Amino acid sequence: QLHLVESGGGLVQPGGSLRLSCTASGSSYSEYGLGWFRQVPGKRREGVACINIDGTTYYTDSAKGRFTASRDNAKNTMYLQMNSLKPEDTAVYYCAADRSRYDGESWYEQDLYDYWGQGTQVTVSS
């Protein structure tokens, strides 16, 4: 079993930056593919980024060039560095994990992730 806890959310002005963290307990991160998702009330949860065991990454189009996913297996932690934030990035952000390797056609499918954090709110507003 893997228990995930996100942190780092908050209120930031447009153009600002935040770094989200997701720390795991119960098992080693090194065995898991990891994802970041976000959800706005009334809308479906959407994939933001994914980082595989081998470090390969995938991003949703709106995140490319602004967000960077990374992982530190020694700390059992993954990160989402978010720069140039926009009001439309406002959402609850969730981390997710599964013993899978994802490709460009699967990484955003939330049903393929078994473990989820509780979410952290990111609000981008002036």
Secondary structure by P-SEA (a helix, b strand, c coil): cbbbbbcccccccccbbbbbbbbbccccccccccbbbbbcccccccccccccccccccccccccccbbbbbcccccbbbbbbccccccccccccccccccccccccccccccccccccbbbbbbcc
